[in-house]
Amino acid sequence: MTKQQKLWTLLTILSTFLWGVSGLFAKFIFELEPKLTPLLLSQIRMLGGGLVLLALASYKKEAPLALWQNKQSAKTAIAYGLGGIIPVQFCYFMAIKLGDASIATILQFVGPFFIILYLVVFQKQRPRRIEVISALVAFLGVALLATHGDLTQLAITPAVLIWGLLSAVGGAANTLIPRSLLQHYSSTAVTGWGLLIAGIGLTVIHPSFESFSVTFELVLLVLAVVVLGTIIPFQLFTNALKYIRPTTASMLDAFEPIAATIGSIIFFGLQLSGADLLGSFLVIIAVLALNWRPRKKKFTNNV
């Protein structure tokens, strides 16, 4: 792995940590103002984040409108917003609503398997053994974190299974779809359009304009979700796809539940069990192993 790849691997981990922390901000928001639903918060998050990133791209003179001058690029951007960003967020919330967060997290985490399947079927790439093993180990680690080691808690109904798997497909699509766009346009513009398209699409599909009380604390929390939980991590994650493998980027999402768990311990008094600690260890080891590539042995000819 090159120094540049190592840097973007660390920045991808930072982005997933910020996503995990944004979940804590969202929890504070829902407790502070119950009328601000997950659907409405998702719409605010996508629309607000998208507009800010597009404004930033314009300020940096990155020609954000250039993307729409090419039909294929425009179609890809729409697919990115509707097929990647919406399912990875909205379907995840639906799985939580119909089931619980632990089930939703486990189901969403099978995203790397969909990426590997895509690469095998459509790109004719043979998966490395370490990718398959790391995916299984990381999946086990997240399962331990999400269930505290008691797998009997999983009671998956068909609806939860469908929404959870859709969120996993969205996670894979969110990693794969924008890669072609990033070869021609700035990551700021690509991420901005993806978020804006997702926000508009979600608003058209299900308008949610229920009134709620606006306080200074609520505004700060919403801004934290938009800036720290959306603009910065999406920008880092999308830009990282130029330098690291899609399976690696998706697997680094494993740090999101770790961040959420640590935050829950600090702010909500969550107590970790032995299974939680083991799960965290497995996730970290799996991610490190995923990025490991054996050095080729050099043979010298002494004849």
Backbone torsions as a table, in degrees:
resi	resn	phi	psi	omega
1	MET	NA	131.2	-180.0
2	THR	-75.8	166.8	178.3
3	LYS	-61.3	-38.2	179.4
4	GLN	-64.5	-41.2	178.2
5	GLN	-66.2	-38.8	177.0
6	LYS	-63.0	-42.2	179.6
7	LEU	-61.0	-47.3	-177.6
8	TRP	-73.7	-23.8	171.6
9	THR	-65.5	-43.8	177.7
10	LEU	-65.1	-40.1	179.6
11	LEU	-68.6	-32.4	175.5
12	THR	-66.9	-40.3	175.4
13	ILE	-60.6	-42.0	177.5
14	LEU	-60.4	-41.7	-179.9
15	SER	-63.3	-40.7	179.9
16	THR	-70.4	-33.3	174.3
17	PHE	-62.9	-41.7	179.2
18	LEU	-65.2	-37.4	175.2
19	TRP	-61.8	-41.7	178.4
20	GLY	-63.6	-42.4	178.7
21	VAL	-66.0	-35.1	179.4
22	SER	-63.3	-29.2	175.2
23	GLY	-64.1	-34.5	176.2
24	LEU	-68.1	-41.2	175.7
25	PHE	-59.7	-41.6	179.6
26	ALA	-63.0	-39.4	178.7
27	LYS	-62.2	-42.7	176.1
28	PHE	-60.2	-41.0	-179.1
29	ILE	-63.1	-47.0	-177.9
30	PHE	-64.9	-32.9	177.5
31	GLU	-75.3	-34.5	-179.4
32	LEU	-74.8	-40.5	-179.0
33	GLU	-140.2	91.6	-177.4
34	PRO	-59.6	-24.7	-178.5
35	LYS	-72.9	-15.8	175.6
36	LEU	-85.2	94.0	-172.0
37	THR	-76.6	163.1	175.3
38	PRO	-57.6	-36.6	179.3
39	LEU	-64.0	-47.8	-179.2
40	LEU	-65.6	-40.0	178.7
41	LEU	-64.5	-38.2	177.5
42	SER	-63.1	-41.3	179.1
43	GLN	-63.9	-44.7	178.2
44	ILE	-62.5	-42.8	-178.9
45	ARG	-61.5	-47.0	-177.9
46	MET	-69.9	-49.4	-177.6
47	LEU	-64.7	-46.9	-179.7
48	GLY	-63.6	-47.2	180.0
49	GLY	-63.8	-41.4	179.9
50	GLY	-63.2	-45.5	-179.5
51	LEU	-63.8	-41.7	-179.9
52	VAL	-64.4	-44.2	-179.0
53	LEU	-66.3	-38.4	178.3
54	LEU	-67.9	-36.9	175.9
55	ALA	-64.5	-39.4	178.3
56	LEU	-65.6	-41.7	178.4
57	ALA	-62.7	-39.0	178.1
58	SER	-66.6	-41.6	179.3
59	TYR	-62.9	-36.9	179.8
60	LYS	-82.8	4.1	179.0
61	LYS	57.0	46.7	179.5
62	GLU	-97.9	11.2	175.9
63	ALA	50.4	64.4	-178.0
64	PRO	-62.3	-25.4	-179.3
65	LEU	-77.8	-13.1	-178.0
66	ALA	-60.6	-28.6	-178.7
67	LEU	-58.3	-33.8	-175.2
68	TRP	-83.8	-2.3	178.5
69	GLN	-84.0	-7.3	177.6
70	ASN	-119.8	122.5	-174.9
71	LYS	-60.0	-43.3	-178.3
72	GLN	-65.4	-40.6	178.5
73	SER	-64.6	-40.1	178.9
74	ALA	-63.1	-43.5	178.5
75	LYS	-63.1	-40.4	179.7
76	THR	-65.5	-40.3	178.8
77	ALA	-63.3	-41.7	178.1
78	ILE	-64.8	-42.3	177.9
79	ALA	-63.1	-37.6	178.7
80	TYR	-62.5	-46.2	-179.1
81	GLY	-69.3	-50.2	-175.3
82	LEU	-79.0	-37.8	-175.5
83	GLY	-96.1	-13.0	-179.6
84	GLY	-112.7	-61.0	-173.3
85	ILE	-71.1	-43.3	-179.4
86	ILE	-61.5	-54.4	-178.1
87	PRO	-63.6	-34.5	-177.7
88	VAL	-68.9	-21.7	178.7
89	GLN	-106.3	-56.7	-173.9
90	PHE	-67.6	-46.0	-179.4
91	CYS	-63.3	-32.6	176.9
92	TYR	-63.8	-44.2	178.2
93	PHE	-64.7	-36.8	178.3
94	MET	-65.4	-39.8	177.4
95	ALA	-63.1	-37.5	177.0
96	ILE	-66.5	-43.1	-177.9
97	LYS	-63.0	-43.2	-177.3
98	LEU	-83.7	-24.1	178.7
99	GLY	-122.7	-110.6	173.6
100	ASP	-157.4	171.4	-174.4
101	ALA	-63.1	-35.2	-177.7
102	SER	-66.3	-44.3	178.6
103	ILE	-64.0	-44.7	-178.9
104	ALA	-61.2	-40.5	-179.2
105	THR	-64.7	-44.3	-179.6
106	ILE	-63.8	-44.9	-178.9
107	LEU	-65.3	-42.0	-179.6
108	GLN	-65.5	-28.5	-175.1
109	PHE	-74.6	-7.3	176.1
110	VAL	-79.3	5.2	178.2
111	GLY	-49.7	-44.6	179.3
112	PRO	-56.9	-29.3	178.4
113	PHE	-66.7	-36.1	177.5
114	PHE	-68.7	-34.7	176.7
115	ILE	-66.2	-47.0	178.7
116	ILE	-60.8	-41.6	178.7
117	LEU	-61.8	-42.8	178.6
118	TYR	-61.9	-45.8	-178.7
119	LEU	-64.9	-35.5	179.8
120	VAL	-71.4	-45.7	-174.1
121	VAL	-76.9	-47.6	-172.1
122	PHE	-97.8	-30.5	-180.0
123	GLN	-100.8	-2.7	178.8
124	LYS	56.5	33.5	178.8
125	GLN	-96.3	134.6	177.4
126	ARG	-87.2	124.0	-178.0
127	PRO	-66.7	141.7	175.1
128	ARG	-69.7	148.2	179.7
129	ARG	-59.2	-37.2	-178.4
130	ILE	-66.2	-30.9	178.2
131	GLU	-66.5	-43.7	-179.9
132	VAL	-66.7	-46.5	-179.5
133	ILE	-63.7	-44.2	-179.4
134	SER	-63.0	-40.2	178.9
135	ALA	-61.6	-42.8	-180.0
136	LEU	-67.0	-42.3	-179.9
137	VAL	-66.1	-44.7	179.3
138	ALA	-65.0	-38.4	177.4
139	PHE	-61.1	-42.5	177.7
140	LEU	-63.2	-41.6	179.7
141	GLY	-62.0	-45.7	178.9
142	VAL	-66.5	-35.8	177.1
143	ALA	-61.5	-41.6	177.9
144	LEU	-65.5	-40.1	178.5
145	LEU	-65.3	-42.0	-174.5
146	ALA	-75.8	-28.1	-175.5
147	THR	-112.7	-0.5	-176.4
148	HIS	58.8	28.0	176.8
149	GLY	84.7	-4.2	-179.9
150	ASP	-101.5	87.3	-176.1
151	LEU	-68.0	-10.3	178.2
152	THR	-72.2	-10.2	178.4
153	GLN	-71.8	-17.5	-176.9
154	LEU	-76.6	113.2	176.1
155	ALA	-127.2	83.2	-171.7
156	ILE	-86.7	115.1	173.4
157	THR	-84.3	162.6	178.7
158	PRO	-55.6	-39.7	-179.2
159	ALA	-64.7	-44.4	178.6
160	VAL	-63.5	-41.6	-179.9
161	LEU	-61.3	-44.3	-178.7
162	ILE	-65.1	-49.7	-179.3
163	TRP	-64.1	-39.4	179.7
164	GLY	-65.4	-43.4	179.0
165	LEU	-69.2	-33.8	175.2
166	LEU	-63.2	-37.8	177.3
167	SER	-67.4	-33.7	177.1
168	ALA	-68.2	-42.5	175.9
169	VAL	-62.1	-39.7	177.3
170	GLY	-62.4	-39.2	177.7
171	GLY	-62.8	-40.8	177.5
172	ALA	-66.9	-44.5	179.5
173	ALA	-64.0	-37.2	179.4
174	ASN	-63.0	-24.6	178.0
175	THR	-88.8	-39.9	-172.8
176	LEU	-85.1	-43.3	-170.1
177	ILE	-59.5	-48.0	-173.3
178	PRO	-75.9	-3.1	-175.5
179	ARG	-59.7	-41.1	-179.7
180	SER	-68.2	-34.8	178.9
181	LEU	-66.4	-35.9	-176.3
182	LEU	-69.1	-14.0	177.2
183	GLN	-77.6	-16.8	-174.4
184	HIS	-125.1	-21.2	-176.1
185	TYR	-129.8	161.6	-178.8
186	SER	-69.2	149.7	179.1
187	SER	-64.3	-30.3	178.8
188	THR	-63.6	-46.7	-179.9
189	ALA	-67.2	-43.1	-178.9
190	VAL	-62.0	-48.1	179.9
191	THR	-65.4	-41.0	179.9
192	GLY	-60.5	-48.0	178.8
193	TRP	-65.5	-38.9	178.6
194	GLY	-60.5	-46.5	179.4
195	LEU	-65.6	-43.7	-178.4
196	LEU	-64.8	-43.8	177.8
197	ILE	-62.0	-42.2	178.8
198	ALA	-63.0	-43.7	179.9
199	GLY	-63.6	-44.2	178.6
200	ILE	-65.0	-44.9	-179.9
201	GLY	-60.6	-43.4	-179.8
202	LEU	-67.0	-35.8	178.9
203	THR	-69.0	-38.9	178.5
204	VAL	-67.8	-42.9	-179.2
205	ILE	-64.9	-43.1	-177.1
206	HIS	-148.0	87.7	176.9
207	PRO	-59.7	138.2	-179.7
208	SER	-141.0	96.7	-176.0
209	PHE	-126.0	41.1	178.3
210	GLU	-68.8	135.0	-178.4
211	SER	-71.4	147.3	178.0
212	PHE	-150.1	161.1	-177.7
213	SER	-76.6	131.5	179.9
214	VAL	-103.1	120.3	177.3
215	THR	-123.1	164.8	179.9
216	PHE	-61.3	-41.4	179.8
217	GLU	-64.0	-40.3	-179.9
218	LEU	-65.4	-41.3	179.2
219	VAL	-61.5	-43.1	178.9
220	LEU	-62.1	-42.0	-179.5
221	LEU	-66.5	-41.3	178.6
222	VAL	-64.6	-41.6	176.8
223	LEU	-61.7	-37.9	178.2
224	ALA	-63.4	-40.9	178.6
225	VAL	-64.4	-42.4	-177.4
226	VAL	-70.5	-46.0	-174.4
227	VAL	-83.2	-58.8	-176.5
228	LEU	-76.3	-29.9	-176.1
229	GLY	-99.4	-5.3	-177.2
230	THR	-132.4	-66.3	-172.3
231	ILE	-59.8	-54.6	-176.2
232	ILE	-66.8	-52.0	-178.1
233	PRO	-65.9	-39.0	178.4
234	PHE	-64.3	-38.1	178.4
235	GLN	-63.8	-46.2	179.8
236	LEU	-64.5	-46.8	-175.8
237	PHE	-64.5	-45.4	-178.2
238	THR	-65.3	-41.9	-179.7
239	ASN	-67.2	-31.7	-179.4
240	ALA	-65.8	-23.7	-178.5
241	LEU	-65.6	-13.5	175.8
242	LYS	-74.0	-21.7	-168.4
243	TYR	-119.3	-21.6	-177.8
244	ILE	-122.7	158.9	-178.2
245	ARG	-65.8	146.7	179.7
246	PRO	-60.4	-36.2	178.0
247	THR	-66.1	-37.6	177.7
248	THR	-64.5	-46.2	-179.9
249	ALA	-60.0	-43.1	-179.5
250	SER	-67.9	-39.1	179.9
251	MET	-65.8	-30.1	179.9
252	LEU	-67.6	-12.8	172.9
253	ASP	-60.5	-15.7	179.8
254	ALA	-59.8	-23.5	-179.9
255	PHE	-75.5	-14.3	179.3
256	GLU	-63.3	-51.9	177.4
257	PRO	-64.1	-28.0	177.0
258	ILE	-64.9	-45.1	178.7
259	ALA	-62.8	-42.0	179.4
260	ALA	-64.3	-37.7	179.3
261	THR	-66.9	-45.6	178.9
262	ILE	-61.6	-43.3	178.3
263	GLY	-63.3	-37.5	178.8
264	SER	-66.5	-34.6	177.2
265	ILE	-64.6	-44.2	-176.2
266	ILE	-71.8	-46.2	-170.6
267	PHE	-98.6	-25.8	-175.2
268	PHE	-120.4	7.7	174.5
269	GLY	69.1	27.9	178.2
270	LEU	-66.7	136.6	178.2
271	GLN	-106.4	127.6	-178.4
272	LEU	-85.4	138.6	174.7
273	SER	-95.9	175.9	176.9
274	GLY	-61.2	-35.4	178.9
275	ALA	-65.1	-36.9	178.3
276	ASP	-63.7	-44.2	179.5
277	LEU	-64.0	-42.3	178.3
278	LEU	-63.6	-41.1	178.8
279	GLY	-61.1	-43.7	178.6
280	SER	-61.1	-43.4	179.9
281	PHE	-62.3	-44.3	-178.9
282	LEU	-63.2	-40.8	-179.5
283	VAL	-62.9	-47.2	-178.5
284	ILE	-63.2	-45.0	179.0
285	ILE	-62.2	-40.9	-179.1
286	ALA	-63.3	-42.2	-179.8
287	VAL	-66.0	-42.6	177.9
288	LEU	-63.4	-40.9	-179.8
289	ALA	-66.7	-34.3	-178.9
290	LEU	-61.9	-33.1	-178.0
291	ASN	-90.3	1.3	-178.6
292	TRP	-85.1	130.2	175.2
293	ARG	-128.8	123.6	-179.3
294	PRO	-64.9	138.7	177.3
295	ARG	-74.5	139.2	178.5
296	LYS	-72.9	135.3	179.7
297	LYS	-72.1	137.8	179.1
298	LYS	-98.6	128.0	-180.0
299	PHE	-108.8	135.8	179.2
300	THR	-108.3	142.1	180.0
301	ASN	-96.7	109.6	-176.8
302	ASN	-93.7	3.4	-177.6
303	VAL	-75.7	NA	NA
